[in-house]
Amino acid sequence: MWDEDGTPSEWAEAARFSTALIGEHEWEGHWIGYRPDGGDSNGFRSRWHPVNADAEEWVQVDLGDNAEIDRVELHPTEPLDGPTTPDGLPVSAQFTEEVKSEKRVTADGPGGFGFPERYRIEVSNDPDFAQSTTVIDCTDEAHHNPGVEAVTFDLDSIDGRYVRVTATDLHEIDPSDPSGGEFNQKLAYIGEERRAWQTFALAGLTVRDGDGEDLAVDKDVTASSSVEEGAWGRDKLVDGHYESRMAPQSPLLRTDVDLGGEVERAQAHFCGLGYGELYINGERIGDEVLNPGWTQYDERVLYSTYDVAEQLDAGANALGLWLGQGWFGRNARGWTGFGSPRAILQLEIEYVDGTTRTVSTDGSWTAMNSPLLMNDLYDGETYDSREESKGWAEPAFDDVGWDSVVIVEAPGGDLVPQRTPPIRVTETVDVEEVLGRDEGPILDFGQNLVGWVEITINDADAGDEIELRHAEVLLEDGSLALEDLRSADATDTYIAKGDRTETYEPRFTYHGFRYVQVVGYPDELDPADVTAKVVHSDVEPIAEFDCSNEDLSQLQRNAEWGLRGNVHSVLTDCPQRDERCGWTGDNHIVSPALCYNFDAARFYEKWMGDHADVRSEHGYLADTIPYGYGTIPEDPTWGITQVTIPWHLYRHYGDVGVLEDHYEGMRQYIDYWHEQSTDGIIPDEYGNYGDWLGFENMDGRVGLPRDLFNTAFQYHTTNLFAQIAAVLGNENDAEHYTDRAVAIAEAFNEAFFDAEADQYGPGTQASYAVPLFFGLVPDGHVDAVADNLVEKVESDDGKLQTGFLGTRPLILTLVDHGHAETAYEVVSQPDRPGWVYMVRQGATTMWERWDSDTRIGDGMNSFNHSPFNLVSEWFYYALAGLRFDDSMHGHGTVEVAPAVVDDLDWAAAEMETVNGEFASRWERTDNGLTLDVEIPWNTTATVRIPYDGESATVEIDDVAVWENGAVGSLPDGVDDATAGDEEVVLTVGSGSYGFDIEH
Ligand code: BGC
């Protein structure tokens, strides 16, 4: 650098940077896991056959010698890693309620998978079975699938060396069977060929002699065909286990490394699935928890990188990995995962002398079970502290008695650096009140929150079990309301080792709760010994909103808690019951509220990657992303996230890259749904949920009419895509999709609009609000339709009747069409259904249903559900008037248009944008209003000042910029002033402005 005299400065110190591992080829290590006793095992399976092929398959065991055979048992499989047919149909998805109730599917998974319909069992002395005796013949008629029950045959004692089971009619997976559940019904229209397939599978084959001994254990198995990968294999048929089973779900893996020199720099690249923690010389590296983020693991897995030079010694070092199940290993209750925990680590070392060395996971590592006897996202953990291996990640540790690790299959997905904000403990909350109960005290934290508790236990005896049970609400009798967690146990159990003081907190699970009941605590519990830890993706809060209505202030706080609690590497529907998925619908409803309150740029960048991973080549998505529950293809009113989320990221954060990256994906998505439409309308049966959980025009939980919503949302995405195409300069696409949107609008209005009555569909709040909000109403009818909506709302006593789809359009479109007072009434009125009702019932987060309070115990009833947090968007957009109508990309364009509603004295919001602060605060004065705004740098704003009558003046620093219905003198920064409908519209540049409005 040179100064003004041309004198050069000293050289700056050299800066350096390094990158993550670029590409798969840079990974030198292997994925390793702990697989004692055969590891993950489904059992034996034959290859797939297209159905109707008259296929037979057999499997046989060689007992080694001739033996007396008295009994044969066939043990059904219950595969644990979600097999799919060759056409990609997940097997578990084809089980109907009916099949489930027949117990062919157990509560834990698809039991009875591959069990033959018809079969025979033969015994022979000859491996080719040229001569054999058929001891069991079940080939004459179809036999009932036994689910998980073993099928046992007692024989007249027979001598033989080989036992063969021949399936003459294989188990069938038929995606076209409409009785095969909602998933199959959808397959009927997705326009893909998904054939029926057959296979033959068994978890175990037992051959017993007269003493009951299993002669088949560990003997040679041959088969007509056999799948030898993952948890399938011939040997697993006779490994002495008779059920499909998983390897330990929380192993510790370790190795010792003598570095033999001083380390200058070192980076550890690490991925442990489902969750993993890295330790060096006993020290935990990084502060992430529940890491890495959840992805479609067979498409993409995220790894973390740490600078670890400080933790490494010149001599002996130990590396330790502690793994948990996470979403990757979950295999319970209809959920099939990817397999047992596994990890990969690569440590890149640069010595002081400039030489380098790489240490990575390989077969030389050792492994042992951790003290976690059980860990599950829904159920909680059981931690037996007596099983702790003290110092296991330190160099002096003696790992005699530990087993070797096994090199295991990679999860399948690309290893990609994790850029999304990791999950962390971000706050702690103390106990507010202790409620005495016979079984153990219930601790009330005063806030429905997401995470877990840390507890200190004094003077326990070794083996004492202390249980922490979680719930969001209490029943009338004061006990925990557990029904609404459905099958989630949400219980952490600590087994004490008997030290004077012991401290425990879980590591591979999380809960949504306000109350924790502590059962089995020795002596009296001091509430100061229990602290709740708030756990979520560490998205940065960037904004604040407040106003003079206390109920609304509380709602905003509830929304902040609700949004935080539901960002867990994907934005979940809810954090407590057996669900917690990235439901697409919930996301498009609440993502603008998330983008207002938090920096969600990287968070959603990752989720859009998840979309790309899940999206089929035909363009459709899944209801939940990564796929967990719901249907494939998705409900067309749910999966619009493919288009809307990149659009919000572009507007709020100026991220044009996300539009580019997902442009073709958006096109495929829109085109797919376009192809499904008939005369421009997407028929009812394509939608699953409609205006879910509303109060009007309901069929159970589904708000009708679905075809109206399906088509309106398709119009919206088509229209948005045309805008996105224009932003990216793709004029042809912009024109093409605009034309298509116009055609959809015509078809929509043809089908649903009664121009005479200015009514849409059944004339419900949602059926008016949705077309109005998306701009579907023909010119000349807009005001009349808006008036009809207002009239409808007033006839409903100013209360909303809408559910998931209609509520956001309702309150926003009322404001956009000059009915802010009506919108305010809807938001602030205190009765059910409405937000303030929740607040006054003591809610500290948003309920799933407007009447959740009356449905405790109903099962599907969350008290911390994402969608209705959308009200926070309305606070920023409507009351404070901070709007991203255009983008913050390049030179930003924003709008400040506060709705100065009668009931409020003031409202204020401020937020940090990519261009700096954006804020607005208005307050009533004796004769008017003050409005203070802050416009970010490199940004132009349109400021809309409510203006009442000709005599009003608008002043800045006592100088009138608007007076007597005309422009006054414009100070620096104010470029233009015009009068609109009951407003003065100013165009201003970056900076702070204080307006005085006098009436
Ligand atoms: C979830 C929702 C989701 C819905 C689909 C529910 O079980 O919790 O929030 O959008 O299913 O209707």
Residues whose N, C-alpha, C, O or C-beta is under 5 A from the ligand:
A	BS01	BGC	D573 W583 G585 D586 Y689 W692
